[in-house]
Amino acid sequence: MRAIAIASDLYDLINLEKRFEGRIHSIFSEVINVLSGSDELITIISEQKSLAPMCLQVNFSGCDTKKLVSDDKVIFTSSGIQIPRLRLKIAFDNMTVWQPDTETKGLVYSRALMNERVLSLRKSMLEGGAGAGLLPLISTMDHIYGVPESDAPIKLDSNNYCDFIEEVFIAIIDLIDRQNYDGVLPLLPRFIGFGPGLTPSTDDFLMGLVMTLYYFETITGDQSKLVEKFAKDLFTASVGRTTTVSEAMLKNASKGRVASTHRALIQSLFDREVQTIQNATNEVLKNGSTSGTDFLLGVYCAQMLLLRRNL
């Protein structure tokens, strides 16, 4: 096996530590999660999967992931990775280093563009999104905050997750609408880590919401420090309250880092050169059973709140 690409944050960690060990946390057909001794979650993915922070993309050809077991030892060095039990090696020869940080060069905020993008995102979610997570709460948004221009309210069948979380969802959206980020913090223990999936629905939603605000504030420069603090506070609140994978996701988001597909979608909201966001939206929807949809709902809610501001 050989490495194809590596996220720069993982690349820097390996070069700093020179050698460290981890244990396999979870295994899927094209994804291997490894937890290091310092509790960093490192993800090894196939070339069919999108790059993300703390991630290594490899050619899985000839590797039967079914032979791996949870708690297998993994050794990281500057020259590659070894899994001693299987005598498996992944060489770091000629791999690309991918940068996961926030990139806003050439991006601008335009109210007209955001109006166009929010309609497109809404259409893609309603046509191709998964309703088993938080998507039915779009009906709540319609009722309280209205719908994008030229669209009509929709009523989706609810589910047990949405019924349970709706009250705190409304409270969180209201506080963020008023830009009272500190006011959200006491509500997070009732919200984070809730819903289906390896990354629970509410966590995916919060990541989409905060990363859209993060990009907006970085581009406009209005309250970037407040949103940066909010993103870090979300991660702090998640520790011990959600899954290991989701906690790592929110940790990366607190640094302005998300998966390449998710970043491309958010950037397209502020990029006049991009003709349509449909392809970017569809790529995000492919993530997990509900994860992509829940992330997009967070992006959509952030868009609607931004359009309410007097800009």
C-alpha positions as CSV (number, residue, x, y, z in Angstrom):
1,M,0.0,0.0,0.0
2,R,1.1,3.5,-0.7
3,A,0.0,7.0,0.5
4,I,-1.6,9.2,-2.1
5,A,-2.2,12.4,-0.1
6,I,-2.0,13.6,3.5
7,A,-3.6,16.5,5.4
8,S,-1.0,19.0,6.4
9,D,-2.0,18.9,10.1
10,L,-1.3,15.2,10.2
11,Y,1.9,15.7,8.1
12,D,3.2,18.3,10.6
13,L,2.3,16.0,13.6
14,I,4.3,13.1,12.2
15,N,7.3,15.2,11.3
16,L,7.2,16.8,14.8
17,E,6.9,13.5,16.7
18,K,9.1,11.4,14.3
19,R,7.6,8.2,15.7
20,F,4.4,7.5,17.7
21,E,1.9,4.7,18.2
22,G,-1.8,4.4,18.0
23,R,-4.6,1.8,18.2
24,I,-7.3,1.1,15.7
25,H,-10.5,2.7,16.9
26,S,-13.0,1.7,14.2
27,I,-12.9,0.0,10.8
28,F,-15.1,0.3,7.7
29,S,-14.6,-0.9,4.1
30,E,-12.8,2.3,3.0
31,V,-12.1,4.1,6.3
32,I,-9.8,3.2,9.2
33,N,-9.9,5.4,12.3
34,V,-6.8,5.3,14.6
35,L,-6.6,6.8,18.0
36,S,-3.1,8.0,18.9
37,G,-1.6,7.8,22.4
38,S,-2.3,11.5,22.8
39,D,-6.0,11.0,21.8
40,E,-5.7,12.4,18.3
41,L,-8.1,10.7,15.9
42,I,-6.3,9.9,12.7
43,T,-8.3,8.7,9.7
44,I,-6.9,6.5,6.9
45,I,-9.2,6.6,3.8
46,S,-9.3,5.1,0.3
47,E,-8.8,7.2,-2.8
48,Q,-12.6,7.1,-3.3
49,K,-13.1,9.1,-0.1
50,S,-12.7,12.9,0.3
51,L,-9.7,14.3,2.2
52,A,-10.3,15.8,5.6
53,P,-8.2,17.2,8.5
54,M,-5.9,14.7,10.3
55,C,-6.4,12.3,7.3
56,L,-4.3,10.1,5.1
57,Q,-5.5,8.9,1.7
58,V,-4.1,5.6,0.5
59,N,-4.4,3.1,-2.3
60,F,-6.3,0.3,-0.6
61,S,-5.5,-2.1,-3.4
62,G,-4.5,-5.5,-2.0
63,C,-5.6,-4.6,1.6
64,D,-8.4,-6.6,3.1
65,T,-9.7,-4.3,5.9
66,K,-11.6,-7.3,7.3
67,K,-8.4,-8.7,8.7
68,L,-8.0,-5.6,10.9
69,V,-9.4,-5.6,14.4
70,S,-10.1,-2.9,16.9
71,D,-7.1,-2.2,19.1
72,D,-4.5,-3.3,16.5
73,K,-1.3,-1.4,17.0
74,V,-0.4,1.2,14.4
75,I,3.1,2.8,14.2
76,F,3.6,6.2,12.6
77,T,7.0,7.3,11.4
78,S,8.3,10.0,9.0
79,S,8.7,7.3,6.3
80,G,5.3,5.6,6.6
81,I,2.9,3.6,8.7
82,Q,3.1,0.0,9.9
83,I,0.5,-2.4,11.4
84,P,2.8,-5.0,12.9
85,R,0.2,-7.8,13.4
86,L,-0.5,-8.0,9.7
87,R,3.0,-6.9,8.6
88,L,1.2,-4.2,6.7
89,K,3.1,-1.1,5.6
90,I,2.0,2.2,4.0
91,A,4.9,4.1,2.4
92,F,5.0,7.9,2.3
93,D,6.6,8.1,-1.2
94,N,5.6,11.0,-3.5
95,M,2.4,11.8,-1.7
96,T,0.6,15.1,-2.0
97,V,0.2,17.4,1.1
98,W,-3.3,18.8,1.3
99,Q,-4.1,22.0,3.2
100,P,-7.3,21.8,5.3
101,D,-7.3,25.4,6.7
102,T,-9.8,28.1,6.0
103,E,-9.3,29.6,2.5
104,T,-11.1,32.9,1.7
105,K,-9.0,34.4,-1.1
106,G,-11.3,35.8,-3.8
107,L,-14.4,35.2,-1.8
108,V,-17.0,38.0,-1.1
109,Y,-20.3,38.3,0.6
110,S,-23.1,39.3,-1.7
111,R,-26.7,39.4,-0.5
112,A,-28.0,38.7,-4.0
113,L,-25.6,35.7,-4.4
114,M,-26.6,34.3,-1.0
115,N,-30.3,34.5,-1.9
116,E,-29.6,32.5,-5.0
117,R,-27.4,29.9,-3.2
118,V,-29.9,29.4,-0.3
119,L,-32.6,28.5,-2.8
120,S,-30.4,26.0,-4.6
121,L,-29.3,24.4,-1.3
122,R,-32.8,24.2,0.0
123,K,-33.9,22.5,-3.3
124,S,-31.1,20.0,-3.1
125,M,-31.8,19.1,0.5
126,L,-35.5,18.6,0.0
127,E,-35.0,16.5,-3.2
128,G,-32.0,14.4,-2.1
129,G,-31.6,14.8,1.6
130,A,-32.1,12.1,4.3
131,G,-35.1,12.7,6.5
132,A,-34.1,10.4,9.3
133,G,-31.9,13.1,11.0
134,L,-32.8,16.8,11.6
135,L,-34.0,17.7,8.1
136,P,-37.7,17.9,9.2
137,L,-36.7,20.9,11.3
138,I,-36.6,22.9,8.1
139,S,-40.4,23.2,8.5
140,T,-39.7,24.8,11.9
141,M,-37.4,27.3,10.2
142,D,-40.1,28.0,7.6
143,H,-42.7,28.7,10.3
144,I,-40.5,31.1,12.4
145,Y,-38.1,32.7,9.9
146,G,-40.0,32.4,6.6
147,V,-38.7,30.9,3.4
148,P,-36.2,32.2,0.8
149,E,-37.6,34.5,-1.8
150,S,-39.8,32.9,-4.5
151,D,-40.2,29.7,-2.5
152,A,-43.1,28.3,-0.4
153,P,-43.2,26.8,3.1
154,I,-43.0,23.0,3.3
155,K,-44.2,20.6,6.0
156,L,-42.1,17.5,6.4
157,D,-43.1,14.5,8.5
158,S,-41.2,14.8,11.8
159,N,-39.3,12.0,13.6
160,N,-38.5,11.2,17.2
161,Y,-35.2,13.0,17.1
162,C,-36.7,16.2,15.8
163,D,-39.6,16.1,18.2
164,F,-37.3,15.7,21.2
165,I,-34.8,18.4,20.1
166,E,-37.1,21.0,18.5
167,E,-37.4,23.2,21.6
168,V,-33.7,23.6,22.2
169,F,-33.1,23.9,18.4
170,I,-35.5,26.9,18.3
171,A,-33.7,28.5,21.3
172,I,-30.2,28.0,19.8
173,I,-31.3,29.5,16.4
174,D,-32.9,32.5,18.2
175,L,-29.7,33.2,20.2
176,I,-27.5,33.0,17.1
177,D,-29.9,35.2,15.2
178,R,-29.3,37.8,17.9
179,Q,-25.5,37.0,17.7
180,N,-25.6,36.0,21.4
181,Y,-23.1,33.2,21.1
182,D,-22.3,33.0,24.8
183,G,-26.0,32.5,25.4
184,V,-25.9,29.3,23.4
185,L,-23.3,27.6,25.6
186,P,-25.7,26.6,28.5
187,L,-27.9,24.9,26.0
188,L,-25.2,22.8,24.4
189,P,-25.3,19.9,27.0
190,R,-28.9,19.3,25.9
191,F,-28.0,19.4,22.2
192,I,-24.6,18.0,21.4
193,G,-24.2,14.3,20.7
194,F,-27.9,13.7,19.9
195,G,-29.2,11.8,16.9
196,P,-28.2,8.9,14.7
197,G,-24.8,8.2,13.2
198,L,-21.1,8.0,14.1
199,T,-21.2,11.8,14.0
200,P,-24.6,12.5,15.7
201,S,-27.0,14.7,13.8
202,T,-26.8,17.7,16.1
203,D,-23.0,17.8,15.8
204,D,-23.1,17.7,12.0
205,F,-25.7,20.5,12.1
206,L,-23.6,22.6,14.4
207,M,-20.5,22.2,12.3
208,G,-22.4,23.4,9.2
209,L,-23.8,26.3,11.1
210,V,-20.6,27.5,12.7
211,M,-18.4,26.9,9.6
212,T,-20.7,29.1,7.4
213,L,-20.6,31.8,10.1
214,Y,-16.9,31.3,10.4
215,Y,-16.3,31.9,6.7
216,F,-18.8,34.9,6.6
217,E,-17.1,36.6,9.5
218,T,-13.6,35.9,8.1
219,I,-14.6,37.4,4.8
220,T,-16.4,40.5,6.2
221,G,-14.2,40.9,9.3
222,D,-17.1,42.0,11.4
223,Q,-17.1,39.6,14.3
224,S,-14.5,37.0,13.4
225,K,-13.1,36.7,16.9
226,L,-16.5,36.1,18.4
227,V,-17.3,33.3,16.0
228,E,-13.8,31.8,16.4
229,K,-14.4,31.7,20.2
230,F,-17.8,30.2,19.6
231,A,-16.3,27.4,17.5
232,K,-13.8,26.6,20.2
233,D,-16.5,26.7,22.8
234,L,-18.5,24.1,20.8
235,F,-15.6,21.8,20.8
236,T,-15.0,22.3,24.6
237,A,-18.7,21.5,25.2
238,S,-18.5,18.3,23.1
239,V,-15.7,16.7,25.2
240,G,-17.2,13.6,26.9
241,R,-20.7,14.3,25.5
242,T,-20.4,12.8,22.0
243,T,-18.6,10.1,20.0
244,T,-14.8,10.1,19.6
245,V,-15.2,10.7,15.9
246,S,-17.6,13.6,16.3
247,E,-15.4,15.1,19.0
248,A,-12.5,15.1,16.6
249,M,-14.7,16.6,13.9
250,L,-15.7,19.5,16.2
251,K,-12.1,19.9,17.3
252,N,-11.0,20.4,13.7
253,A,-13.9,22.8,13.1
254,S,-12.8,24.9,16.0
255,K,-9.6,25.5,14.0
256,G,-11.6,26.4,10.8
257,R,-10.9,23.0,9.3
258,V,-13.5,20.7,7.6
259,A,-13.4,18.0,4.9
260,S,-12.6,19.1,1.4
261,T,-16.2,18.5,0.1
262,H,-17.7,20.5,2.9
263,R,-15.2,23.3,2.5
264,A,-15.8,23.4,-1.3
265,L,-19.6,23.8,-0.6
266,I,-19.1,26.6,1.9
267,Q,-16.7,28.5,-0.4
268,S,-19.1,28.2,-3.2
269,L,-21.6,30.3,-1.2
270,F,-19.2,33.3,-1.5
271,D,-17.7,32.7,-4.9
272,R,-19.1,34.6,-7.8
273,E,-17.0,32.6,-10.2
274,V,-18.9,29.4,-9.3
275,Q,-22.0,29.1,-11.6
276,T,-23.9,26.5,-9.5
277,I,-23.5,24.9,-6.1
278,Q,-25.5,21.8,-7.0
279,N,-22.5,19.5,-7.6
280,A,-20.8,20.6,-4.3
281,T,-24.1,20.1,-2.5
282,N,-24.5,16.6,-3.9
283,E,-21.0,15.6,-2.8
284,V,-21.8,16.6,0.8
285,L,-25.0,14.7,0.7
286,K,-23.0,11.5,0.0
287,N,-21.5,11.6,3.5
288,G,-23.0,9.0,5.9
289,S,-26.7,8.2,6.1
290,T,-27.7,11.6,7.5
291,S,-24.4,13.4,8.2
292,G,-24.3,15.3,4.9
293,T,-27.9,16.3,5.1
294,D,-27.6,17.5,8.7
295,F,-24.5,19.5,7.9
296,L,-26.3,21.2,5.0
297,L,-29.2,22.0,7.3
298,G,-26.7,23.9,9.5
299,V,-25.4,25.7,6.4
300,Y,-28.9,26.6,5.4
301,C,-29.9,27.9,8.8
302,A,-26.8,30.1,8.9
303,Q,-27.6,31.4,5.4
304,M,-31.1,32.3,6.4
305,L,-29.9,34.1,9.6
306,L,-27.3,36.0,7.6
307,L,-29.9,37.2,5.1
308,R,-31.9,38.6,8.1
309,R,-29.1,40.9,9.0
310,N,-29.3,44.5,7.9
311,L,-26.4,44.3,5.4
